[in-house]
Amino acid sequence: MPHSQTSAPRVGILGGRLARGASPWLLPTVATAALSLTRARKSGRWAAAAVPATALAAGMLWFFRDPEREIAQGRVISPADGVVQSIMPWKDGRTRVAIFMSPLNVHVNRAPLAGTVTSVEHVPGGFVPAFNKESENNERVVWHFDTELGDIEMVQIAGAVARRIVPYLPAGTKVEQGERIGLIRFGSRVDIYLPEGVEVAVEVGQATTAGVTRIDRD
């Protein structure tokens, strides 16, 4: 599945693919680890610092991994790795599927359908844990896609740790289903609103994989 140049992943220093938008976190930790390892041979204090610094750098590389995916077939596919937290009928007839992303999940989100990005809106807010009901008022980025099913809304929600959402695409961009569209740093939540009449195929507690797990049912 082709991806636009703006959403292509970067190649990391260890040969793995890393998410765009990870540099502000990765560069300082990797640089600190490299410095401490270089000086560890000559200083016991640096040797002691090298262990946690290297562990932190390795953790960051893992957090910001961005693996390639074989994009699944289906009308609506999951925009996020995580676990289905809730499935809620909405007053306007739509159904909201909320997917909770833990710090161990891949944090890159993908387009649930092919279409055109009609709007990308940043909404300021709080930073309570994404699994908390009060996270409804958290910092977020609201996406709207013009698709074969009509308007599809997707919301990236920041959590207690994830205080930065990095959209990869501006309004007006045409996207393929499963294309990378943005990053949420660390744990967070992604909501997708299915149009009226579209039946949900997942259930609460089910694990999802971005670009792979089908959300709707024929």
Secondary structure in CASP SS format (residue, H / E / C, confidence):
PFRMAT SS
TARGET T0000
AUTHOR 0000-0000-0000
METHOD secondary structure of the structure
MODEL  1
M C 1.00
P C 1.00
H C 1.00
S C 1.00
Q H 1.00
T H 1.00
S H 1.00
A C 1.00
P C 1.00
R E 1.00
V E 1.00
G C 1.00
I C 1.00
L C 1.00
G C 1.00
G C 1.00
R E 1.00
L E 1.00
A C 1.00
R C 1.00
G C 1.00
A C 1.00
S H 1.00
P H 1.00
W H 1.00
L H 1.00
L H 1.00
P H 1.00
T H 1.00
V H 1.00
A H 1.00
T H 1.00
A H 1.00
A H 1.00
L H 1.00
S H 1.00
L H 1.00
T H 1.00
R H 1.00
A C 1.00
R C 1.00
K C 1.00
S C 1.00
G H 1.00
R H 1.00
W H 1.00
A H 1.00
A H 1.00
A H 1.00
A H 1.00
V H 1.00
P H 1.00
A H 1.00
T H 1.00
A H 1.00
L H 1.00
A H 1.00
A H 1.00
G H 1.00
M H 1.00
L H 1.00
W H 1.00
F H 1.00
F C 1.00
R E 1.00
D C 1.00
P C 1.00
E C 1.00
R C 1.00
E C 1.00
I C 1.00
A C 1.00
Q C 1.00
G C 1.00
R C 1.00
V C 1.00
I E 1.00
S C 1.00
P C 1.00
A C 1.00
D C 1.00
G E 1.00
V E 1.00
V E 1.00
Q E 1.00
S E 1.00
I E 1.00
M E 1.00
P E 1.00
W C 1.00
K C 1.00
D C 1.00
G C 1.00
R C 1.00
T E 1.00
R E 1.00
V E 1.00
A E 1.00
I E 1.00
F E 1.00
M E 1.00
S C 1.00
P C 1.00
L C 1.00
N C 1.00
V C 1.00
H C 1.00
V E 1.00
N E 1.00
R E 1.00
A C 1.00
P C 1.00
L C 1.00
A C 1.00
G E 1.00
T E 1.00
V E 1.00
T E 1.00
S E 1.00
V E 1.00
E E 1.00
H E 1.00
V E 1.00
P C 1.00
G C 1.00
G E 1.00
F C 1.00
V C 1.00
P C 1.00
A C 1.00
F C 1.00
N C 1.00
K H 1.00
E H 1.00
S H 1.00
E H 1.00
N H 1.00
N E 1.00
E C 1.00
R E 1.00
V E 1.00
V E 1.00
W E 1.00
H E 1.00
F E 1.00
D E 1.00
T E 1.00
E C 1.00
L C 1.00
G E 1.00
D E 1.00
I E 1.00
E E 1.00
M E 1.00
V E 1.00
Q E 1.00
I E 1.00
A E 1.00
G C 1.00
A C 1.00
V C 1.00
A C 1.00
R C 1.00
R C 1.00
I E 1.00
V E 1.00
P E 1.00
Y C 1.00
L C 1.00
P C 1.00
A C 1.00
G C 1.00
T C 1.00
K E 1.00
V E 1.00
E C 1.00
Q C 1.00
G C 1.00
E C 1.00
R E 1.00
I E 1.00
G E 1.00
L E 1.00
I E 1.00
R C 1.00
F C 1.00
G C 1.00
S E 1.00
R E 1.00
V E 1.00
D E 1.00
I E 1.00
Y E 1.00
L E 1.00
P C 1.00
E C 1.00
G C 1.00
V C 1.00
E E 1.00
V E 1.00
A C 1.00
V C 1.00
E C 1.00
V C 1.00
G C 1.00
Q C 1.00
A E 1.00
T E 1.00
T C 1.00
A C 1.00
G C 1.00
V C 1.00
T C 1.00
R E 1.00
I C 1.00
D E 1.00
R E 1.00
D C 1.00
END
